[in-house]
Amino acid sequence: MKSLCFATNNAHKIEEVAHALGGAFQILTLAEIGCTDELPETTGTIPGNSRQKARYVADHFQIDCFADDSGLEVDALNGEPGVDTAYYSGTRDHAKNNAFLLQKMEGIANRRARFRAVITLIKGDKEHQFEGIVEGQIATEPRGTGGFGYDPIFIPEGHEQTFGELGLDVKNTLSHRAKAVQQLVQFLGNQG
């Protein structure tokens, strides 16, 4: 079985991606390759941060790898939180980030938003990027306990439930990361 390092320390992301890959590849974590470094995310863009993290791991650990970066973009907030999604409230606390976003959205009728994910794959000396987007809207209050991050307040287009209510199997068919991972898997499958 072929193996790739997923350049993240986020156990939820690893679980989602491993589930989406369905055992087609062995996913190595940063810990499994001996990387305890904090990966850089200083470019100011989602595609740039994805590339920067993958490049760091490939250069320092000489291993084929992929990294993702993702963000929630809310139309009424001019694309915020965007690249600052994980620390929107000044902390990585999911509940605080959700509460901060909902507070900023109080009284705003336009609740359109999207999740955007970019995966950068570095395999040998080649680099490839894959993007997934899921459109939706921001709920007025958190609903559901599934998923992580903003899942309890994001309602994907065509549904009435939040990602927090829909469950991992459904989310993996709809999510921005799932769409980017599907492109990654298709690309890897075509490589033979």
Solvent accessible surface area in square Angstrom, and as a share of the most:
residue,aa,sasa,rsa
1,M,170,0.76
2,K,107,0.45
3,S,49,0.32
4,L,5,0.03
5,C,0,0.00
6,F,0,0.00
7,A,2,0.02
8,T,15,0.09
9,N,108,0.55
10,N,32,0.17
11,A,75,0.58
12,H,86,0.38
13,K,26,0.11
14,I,33,0.17
15,E,97,0.44
16,E,7,0.03
17,V,1,0.01
18,A,44,0.34
19,H,90,0.40
20,A,39,0.31
21,L,10,0.05
22,G,66,0.63
23,G,47,0.45
24,A,56,0.43
25,F,26,0.11
26,Q,89,0.40
27,I,27,0.14
28,L,34,0.17
29,T,34,0.19
30,L,1,0.00
31,A,80,0.62
32,E,115,0.52
33,I,35,0.18
34,G,53,0.51
35,C,3,0.02
36,T,128,0.75
37,D,55,0.28
38,E,147,0.66
39,L,17,0.09
40,P,38,0.24
41,E,81,0.36
42,T,109,0.63
43,T,65,0.38
44,G,51,0.49
45,T,70,0.41
46,I,10,0.05
47,P,56,0.35
48,G,19,0.19
49,N,5,0.02
50,S,0,0.00
51,R,107,0.39
52,Q,46,0.20
53,K,17,0.07
54,A,0,0.00
55,R,70,0.25
56,Y,50,0.19
57,V,0,0.00
58,A,14,0.11
59,D,72,0.37
60,H,106,0.47
61,F,59,0.24
62,Q,145,0.64
63,I,45,0.23
64,D,48,0.25
65,C,0,0.00
66,F,0,0.00
67,A,0,0.00
68,D,1,0.01
69,D,11,0.06
70,S,23,0.15
71,G,1,0.01
72,L,0,0.00
73,E,29,0.13
74,V,0,0.00
75,D,56,0.29
76,A,37,0.28
77,L,21,0.10
78,N,148,0.76
79,G,29,0.28
80,E,71,0.32
81,P,6,0.04
82,G,9,0.09
83,V,59,0.34
84,D,86,0.44
85,T,16,0.09
86,A,41,0.32
87,Y,112,0.43
88,Y,27,0.10
89,S,40,0.26
90,G,68,0.65
91,T,45,0.26
92,R,127,0.46
93,D,58,0.30
94,H,83,0.37
95,A,73,0.57
96,K,120,0.51
97,N,3,0.02
98,N,9,0.05
99,A,60,0.47
100,F,70,0.29
101,L,0,0.00
102,L,24,0.12
103,Q,121,0.54
104,K,77,0.33
105,M,0,0.00
106,E,130,0.58
107,G,89,0.86
108,I,53,0.27
109,A,100,0.78
110,N,70,0.36
111,R,38,0.14
112,R,92,0.34
113,A,0,0.00
114,R,42,0.15
115,F,12,0.05
116,R,55,0.20
117,A,0,0.00
118,V,4,0.02
119,I,0,0.00
120,T,0,0.00
121,L,0,0.00
122,I,3,0.01
123,K,66,0.28
124,G,60,0.58
125,D,130,0.68
126,K,125,0.53
127,E,62,0.28
128,H,52,0.23
129,Q,85,0.38
130,F,20,0.08
131,E,76,0.34
132,G,3,0.02
133,I,55,0.28
134,V,10,0.05
135,E,55,0.25
136,G,1,0.01
137,Q,81,0.36
138,I,2,0.01
139,A,4,0.03
140,T,106,0.62
141,E,100,0.45
142,P,76,0.48
143,R,75,0.27
144,G,35,0.34
145,T,143,0.83
146,G,26,0.25
147,G,42,0.41
148,F,31,0.13
149,G,12,0.12
150,Y,9,0.04
151,D,4,0.02
152,P,22,0.14
153,I,0,0.00
154,F,0,0.00
155,I,16,0.08
156,P,1,0.01
157,E,106,0.48
158,G,79,0.76
159,H,67,0.30
160,E,156,0.70
161,Q,88,0.39
162,T,0,0.00
163,F,1,0.01
164,G,4,0.04
165,E,64,0.29
166,L,26,0.13
167,G,33,0.31
168,L,55,0.28
169,D,97,0.50
170,V,58,0.33
171,K,4,0.02
172,N,14,0.07
173,T,90,0.52
174,L,40,0.20
175,S,0,0.00
176,H,8,0.04
177,R,8,0.03
178,A,3,0.02
179,K,72,0.31
180,A,0,0.00
181,V,2,0.01
182,Q,95,0.42
183,Q,72,0.32
184,L,0,0.00
185,V,44,0.25
186,Q,123,0.55
187,F,44,0.18
188,L,7,0.04
189,G,56,0.54
190,N,117,0.60
191,Q,96,0.43
192,G,82,0.78
